[in-house]
Amino acid sequence: MAPDLKPQVLTDTAETVLKRRYYLKDSAGEPTENWESLCRRVADAVAEGAGKTEAFDSLRERFFHMIYRMDFLPNSPCLMNAGTDLGQLSACFVLPVEDSMDGIFSAIRNGALVHKTGGGTGYSFSRLRSKNASVRSTQGVASGPLSFAAVFDAATETIKQGGKRRGANMGVLRIDHPDILDFITSKQDQSKFNNFNFSVGMTDAFMEAVENDSEYELIEPSTGQVVRSLVAREVFEQIIDLAWHNGEPGVLFIDAANKDNPTPHLGQFEATNPCGEQWLLPYESCNLGSINLANFVEDGEINYDRLEKIVQSATIFLDNVIDCNRFP
């Protein structure tokens, strides 16, 4: 430890989690670093994202101190992978799921690669044809989104993120998909889909039908045809009841999000990261970080000058992550 560095006191729980998931280990599985050396590894690797310019030493010290003091912490893949051969630093990705066997299993493969490197994934299953819809190529019927979501869930169960933790997924189904009622109730059995957060993609048309106490239409995605109608308030109340029961499903206001989409020419939002705070286009990723505001309270007042400096440093850090990231 540097002589002028104040020791960072970690709780027993924090040390346990760091040893289990974040510290680099030797071939025997024993940690080869501590909190200080982890912070040095991360700071040095991300500072190099801008190249070893004259400002490199100053920048890596800024990064080191804000992480070491826990004023700012980047997402887990940064802490796990920065400065390693893996080098994948993004927290989460959204991957498209097309309505074909190739599309479905390409998404499963891509998701497995993301989980292997420590990232989480978001999927929209809204493009998949409904259960028992016809499949012309086989003269049979479709299994439906939930049956394929179970395959995604099983793949996630098998692969630990970065070899250190099990993966996390967001699964989205539009409110106007014919299988929406099965989706809404799918996690009443809490032994199923344990690697997914499920959220319903709410449309403006549905919310207007709720307000007007009218019916709304379910649309088969493979044909664009209306297949039936439901009473909107009854569906809405079922979502609310189940959310109170166990927190699932969540709701995502998909039309509202796309109204504020800054790059509509690149695509439409269909899903978020697993935690639900970040909409992403297909194949986009997000680099996340958190600032601990409690560290900036002095005598009951927020030290805005110090907070401003940390915000600036954190922004530069996350921007550098884009440059030094190694995507799967």
N, C-alpha and C positions, 0 to 999 in steps of 0.2 A: 504494500500500500504506500502511495506517495506520502511523504511526511506531512504535507499540509492538507491532506484529505481527511475530512471528518468521517469516521466509520458510519456506515449505514446499518442501522439495527433492523434486522428482518425478523418477522415472527417465525415461530417453529413451523407453522403451516406454509408460509411462503418458502422457507428453505426446503421443506419436503417436496413441494410442487416443482421448485427450480431443479432440485436434484433428479427428480423423476422425469421431467419433460424438457428442460431447457439447457442445463449444463451439458457441454460436450463430455463424452465419456471415452475411456480407453477400451481395449478389446475385452477386458473383463467386466465391462459395464460400470466401472467406477468413475465418478466425476473427475474431470481434469481441470476444472475451472471453478471459480467462485463468482459471487455477484460482481465484484470489481472487474475481474478479467472478462466476464461475459460482456459487461458494458463497454470495455475497451475494444473487444472484438467487433461488436456491433457498430460503435462509433467510427472506428477506423475504416471498416468496410464501406459504410454508407458515405463517409466523407470522401472516399476515393471515387464516388459516383460522379463528382464534378471534375475529376482529374487531380493529379498531384500538383496543384498550382501553389503560388506563394501563400495562399490563404488556407492551405490544407491543415497545417498544424493548429491554427486558430480554430478552424471549423470542427476538427475532430475533438478538440477540448470542449467546445461548446456542446457538442452532441453528447460527449461522455458525461459531463457534469449534470445535464438535465435528465439523463436516463438514470444515472447512479443515484441521484437524489429523489428520483421518482416524481419529478415535476412533470415529466412527459414520458410516456411509454408507448412504443410502437406495437403493432399487432404481433401475435405470437410467431408467425413465420420469420419476421425480422429477428426476433430474439433467438430463435432456434437456428436459422440458416445463414444469417449474415456472416461473411468471412469463412464460409465452408464451401466445399465443392458443389453442394446442392444449390445454394444461392437463390432459391425461390422465395421472394419476400412479400408477395401479395397475400392478403388475408383471404379473399374470396373471388370467385368467378361465377358468371352466369353462362350456362351452356344451353344451346338450343336443342330441342327434342323434336325431330321431324316425324311425320306420320308414315314411317316405313321401317322395316326391320333394320335396314342399314342405318337409318337416322337414329333409331332408338339405341342400337348397340354401339354406334359411334359415340353417342353421348355418354353411355355407361363407361366406355373405354377412356374417354377424355376425362370424365369425372374421377376415375380411378387414378389417372396420372396426376391430377390436381391434388387428390387426397394423399397420394404418396409423398408429395412435396410439402405437405402441411397446410394446404388451402382448403377452404370450404366451397360449396357449390350451390347455386340456385337453378332450379329448373321450372319451366312452365310445361305442364302436360296438356295444355288447352288445345294444341293442334292435333292430338291423337283422337282418332274416331272413337265413338262411344262403344260401350259393351254391346255385343250382338249386332253391331252395324256390319253391313256386308263388306267382304274383302274380295274384290273382283279377281285378283291374281290367283287366289287359291280356291275360289268358289265357296269360301267358308265365311265365318263371322269373326269379328274382332274381339279381343280379350278385354279391351277398355283400358283407360289410363291407370286405374288402381292396380291392376294385375302387373303392369309394367313398372309402376312405382315400387312394387314389392321386390322386383329384380334389382332396381337401383339401390333399395334399402339393403338387400342381401350383399351386394357388392361392397357397399360402404362398411357393413359389419365385418367384412373380411380384411379390409385394408385399413391399417392405422395411419393417420396423417403423419407423414414424415417419419414413420416408424415409432411414433411417440404417443399419439392419441387417436382415438377413433374419429372418423370424419363427421361432418355436419352438413345437412342439406336443407334447402327450402324447396318445398313443392307447392306450386300454384295451379289452381284450376279456376277458369272463369266461371262466374255465377250463371252464365247462360249456356254452359256445357250440359248436354243431356245426362251426364253421370254425376251432376253436382250433389244430389242428395246422398248418394253413396259416399262421396268424398267428404261431405260435411260430417257424417257419422262414423267415418272410418277409424278414428282414434278413440272412440268410446272404449274399445278393447285396447287397453294401454300396453299390451304385450306386442302390439304391431306397430310398424313404422317408427321404431324408436330412434332411428337416425335422421328423422325428418321433422322439421316444423312445417305444418300445412297451413296455407292461407288461401282464402277465397279472393279471386280478382273481381272486385265490385265495379260495376259499370254505372254510368250516370242514368241510363235507362232503367236499370233495376232500382236505384235509389228513388227515382221519380215514381216508379210503380209502388214502392213501399209507402211513400208519402201520400199517394193517391188511393192507397188500398185497392190496387188493381192487379191484374195478372201480367206476367211478363213471359217472353218466349224463350224456349230452349232451342239452340241451333246446332245441328249436326255439322261438325267442322269439316268433314270430308266432302260434303255436298253443298253446304251453305243453306240447307233447307230447314225450315221450322218443323220440329218433330212433336212438340207439345207445349203447353203453357202451365205455369204454376202461379199460385197466389203469392205475391212477393212478400207480404207481411208474415205469412206463415213460415216461409223459408228464412226470412230475416230473424224471426223470433227463435227458430231452431238453432241458428248460428249463435245467437246470444246465449241461449240456454246451455249449449255445449261449451262455449267459451268459459262460462261460469263453472261448468263441471270440472274441466281439467285444462283450461287455457287454449284449447284447440277446437276449431281452426281460428287463426287470426284473419284479419281482413286487410286487403290492399286495394286502395282506390285507384284502379288502373287508368281510367280515363283522366282523372285529375292529374296523375303523374305525367301522362303523355302531353297534357296541355302545357306543362312546364319543361318538357324535354328540350334541352338546349341544342341537340343535334338530331332533329327529326329526319333530316336527309340521310342519316346513317342507319336509321331503323327505329322501331317502336319498343318501348319498355314492355316486357312480358313477365319479368321476375326480378326478385331482389336477392341480395346475399342472405345467408341462413338466418341472421338476426333481424333482418327486415328493415334496417335503417337506410340501405343504399340501393336504389334502383340502378340496374346495369343493363346495357344492351348485350345481345348475344356475343360471347367471347370477351367481353370487357372484364376487367378486374378492378379491385379497389385496394388501396393502401391506407390502412386505418391507424389512428393513433389517439391517445387520450391524454388530456391535461388534468392533473390533480389540483383542482381549485383550492382545496383545503390547505395546500402548501403555500398559498399566497395571502392567507389571512394573517394579519399582524395587528394585535390589540383591537380586534373586532372590525378591522377595516381591510379591504382588499388592496394589496400593493400592485396597483395597475402598471407602474413602470416596469417592475420585474415580470409581471404577467405578459406585458407587451413584448419583452425581449424573448421570453420562452415561446410565445406564439410565432414570432419571426423565425426562431431557430427550428421549431418543429415543422414549420412550413417548408423551410429549406431542406430539412431532413427528408420529409415525405416526397419532395420533388426529386431529390437525389435517388430515392428508392426506385423511381421509374427508370432512371438511367442505368443503375447497376443491377437491376433485377434480371434473373434468368428464368424465363417462362418455361413451363413444362412442354 
